[in-house]
Amino acid sequence: MSQKSSTAGQKPSRPKTIAALRHQPSTTRKPTWQESLQLQPAHKLGYIPEYLRKARKLTEGDDVSEEKWCKLEEENGRLKQTTDAQQQLSWSLQERIAQLDAIVLEIKPELARLCGEIEKRERKIESLERTLVDGNATRLDSLLEEVQELKRLVQQPAEVFQHYGRQLNGTIDILVRSYYELITMIETRRINGQDENPDRNIDRQKMRLDKRRKNTQIRVKKYEG
């Protein structure tokens, strides 16, 4: 009877109010630092750099010790230095290409001017030759002077090509050396296991680049007249 009365006296539990739920301690788990690293927004450049992406990949789902974390930071530092070096090399190549464009733009008007002078001298010589055919032999000295002037003008394009050819060859050599450095850097990263997509044709690329370099050398023979 007493048991019945005790059970009968109990009231059904009421649902908790919003205020009670608000004061109830939260049971949600705070993310670990590895998860926080994964939840970080994209890099300010608009994409996640390789060194940061590798760091996030290596820290997925594991409790990384302090020693391992220090090694990861060192690895990130080396990868960042490599990325910065590649960026500097890319800027250097762009500057060299801009110099080549400037040299080509400088050559074009000079060659056009020389071609115009040559055509003008040729027309004048033809006119003097017609005068000689008509019997005016007194203009022979003037004709010889015009011929000498024509020879001098014909030699000028060769001198221009020699001058700018040396500059172009020097710039091409710098570009080739820079490209060799880039290939060597990629090969070093592949050997160290840092490259996700290793290029297995590095030696073939070097041979092809060396052959292309020999074929692009500009050699101008001086006009003898």
Contacts in CASP RR format, 6 or more apart in sequence:
PFRMAT RR
TARGET T0000
AUTHOR 0000-0000-0000
METHOD contacts of the structure
MODEL  1
MSQKSSTAGQKPSRPKTIAALRHQPSTTRKPTWQESLQLQPAHKLGYIPE
YLRKARKLTEGDDVSEEKWCKLEEENGRLKQTTDAQQQLSWSLQERIAQL
DAIVLEIKPELARLCGEIEKRERKIESLERTLVDGNATRLDSLLEEVQEL
KRLVQQPAEVFQHYGRQLNGTIDILVRSYYELITMIETRRINGQDENPDR
NIDRQKMRLDKRRKNTQIRVKKYEG
16 24 0 8 1.000
31 39 0 8 1.000
34 59 0 8 1.000
34 60 0 8 1.000
34 61 0 8 1.000
34 62 0 8 1.000
34 63 0 8 1.000
34 64 0 8 1.000
37 55 0 8 1.000
37 56 0 8 1.000
37 59 0 8 1.000
38 56 0 8 1.000
38 59 0 8 1.000
38 60 0 8 1.000
42 48 0 8 1.000
43 49 0 8 1.000
43 52 0 8 1.000
48 56 0 8 1.000
49 80 0 8 1.000
49 83 0 8 1.000
50 79 0 8 1.000
50 83 0 8 1.000
51 75 0 8 1.000
51 76 0 8 1.000
51 77 0 8 1.000
51 79 0 8 1.000
51 80 0 8 1.000
51 83 0 8 1.000
52 76 0 8 1.000
54 75 0 8 1.000
54 76 0 8 1.000
54 79 0 8 1.000
55 72 0 8 1.000
55 75 0 8 1.000
55 76 0 8 1.000
58 64 0 8 1.000
58 72 0 8 1.000
59 72 0 8 1.000
64 72 0 8 1.000
79 194 0 8 1.000
82 185 0 8 1.000
82 189 0 8 1.000
82 194 0 8 1.000
85 185 0 8 1.000
86 182 0 8 1.000
86 185 0 8 1.000
89 178 0 8 1.000
89 181 0 8 1.000
89 182 0 8 1.000
89 185 0 8 1.000
92 178 0 8 1.000
93 175 0 8 1.000
93 178 0 8 1.000
93 179 0 8 1.000
96 171 0 8 1.000
96 174 0 8 1.000
96 175 0 8 1.000
96 178 0 8 1.000
97 175 0 8 1.000
99 171 0 8 1.000
100 168 0 8 1.000
100 171 0 8 1.000
103 164 0 8 1.000
103 167 0 8 1.000
103 168 0 8 1.000
103 171 0 8 1.000
106 164 0 8 1.000
107 160 0 8 1.000
107 164 0 8 1.000
110 160 0 8 1.000
111 157 0 8 1.000
111 160 0 8 1.000
114 153 0 8 1.000
114 156 0 8 1.000
114 157 0 8 1.000
114 160 0 8 1.000
115 157 0 8 1.000
117 153 0 8 1.000
118 150 0 8 1.000
118 153 0 8 1.000
118 154 0 8 1.000
121 146 0 8 1.000
121 149 0 8 1.000
121 150 0 8 1.000
121 153 0 8 1.000
122 150 0 8 1.000
124 146 0 8 1.000
125 143 0 8 1.000
125 146 0 8 1.000
125 147 0 8 1.000
125 150 0 8 1.000
128 139 0 8 1.000
128 142 0 8 1.000
128 143 0 8 1.000
128 146 0 8 1.000
129 143 0 8 1.000
131 139 0 8 1.000
132 139 0 8 1.000
132 140 0 8 1.000
132 143 0 8 1.000
151 225 0 8 1.000
154 223 0 8 1.000
154 225 0 8 1.000
155 222 0 8 1.000
155 223 0 8 1.000
155 225 0 8 1.000
157 223 0 8 1.000
158 220 0 8 1.000
158 221 0 8 1.000
158 222 0 8 1.000
158 223 0 8 1.000
159 222 0 8 1.000
161 218 0 8 1.000
161 220 0 8 1.000
162 220 0 8 1.000
162 222 0 8 1.000
165 218 0 8 1.000
165 220 0 8 1.000
168 218 0 8 1.000
169 217 0 8 1.000
169 218 0 8 1.000
172 213 0 8 1.000
172 216 0 8 1.000
172 217 0 8 1.000
173 213 0 8 1.000
176 209 0 8 1.000
176 213 0 8 1.000
179 209 0 8 1.000
180 206 0 8 1.000
180 209 0 8 1.000
183 202 0 8 1.000
183 205 0 8 1.000
183 206 0 8 1.000
183 209 0 8 1.000
186 195 0 8 1.000
186 199 0 8 1.000
186 202 0 8 1.000
187 199 0 8 1.000
187 202 0 8 1.000
189 195 0 8 1.000
190 198 0 8 1.000
190 199 0 8 1.000
190 202 0 8 1.000
199 205 0 8 1.000
END
